[in-house]
Amino acid sequence: KFAESARLAVDSGFDALEIHCGHNYLISSFLSPLLNRRRDAYGGPLVNRARLAREVLETVREAVGPGVAIWAKLNMFDGVGTPGPGRSSSLSGFNIDEACQVAQWLESDGFIDAIEPTAGSSLLNPMYLFHGQAPRKQFAQAFHGVMKLGLQAGGPIFLKQYQYTDAYLLPLARELRKAVDLPLILLGGITGVDSMKLALAEGFQFMAMGRALLREPDLPLILQNDPTAHSQCTHCNLCMPTIYTSTRCPIRTGEVTGSGW
């Protein structure tokens, strides 16, 4: 399915492909010692848990050939337990030590052109990826029945709050930068020229934006014309619950005003 999707994307005119190996989606769940309880060649030691990621990337590269850029969006830490250093266990998630080893394997395999370090778990700790305000009430409102009641009761546990700072994934990403020579794409709080310059100075070749572009889709042009400008994203994270309808920034669309809170 990954190969079919890759071919379809390239045939449709796309020049580059991101293979998601983070946030405890399928490939990331295989990497996690907490979620992967398999007893075959795809479970247990890290080399087995990384097998699916490596096979998928090889298959995708074979499907699209050498002329298409491919990068892996790789978790550095699932947000469960401690990020490292230290040996991961069945009581904690994937950590930075294991991420560095997997990144080295992916680099030596030779099927990808870059890695985009990320963090957090859509299943276990989504706010570790986002940082900023935790939209617990709005998340609960996006569901019905048991799910709504569960989020109302367990919101503070499931949606933890982490203080926002620009380039907040940089401390972990530095460790990955030391581990591989592949180009790296820094994400997490890239909101202006200052954070971009910081990323370049730290050895990252590219940057990625998410929420900042939901707030201002033309932000790259704004920054190009005015390097002193800064994203208007308030990190209220009210965009998060909109993934279940139509992903958007409710402040930009006028559904809420001010900072969103």
Buried (B, 14 or more C-beta within 10 A) or exposed (E): EBBEEBBEBBEEEEEEBBBBBBBBBEBBBBBBBBBBEEEEEBBBEBEBBBBBBBBBBBBBBEBBEEEBBBBBBBBBBBBBBEBBEEEBEEEBBBBBBBBBBBBBBBBEBEBBBBBBBBBBBEBBBBBBBBBBBBBBEBBBEBBEEEEBEEBBEEBEEBBBBBEBBBBBBBEBBBBBBEBBEBBBBBBBBBBBBBBBEBBEEBBBEBBBBBBBBBBBEEBEEBBEEEEEBBBBBBBBBBBBBBEEEEEBBBBBEEEBEEEBE
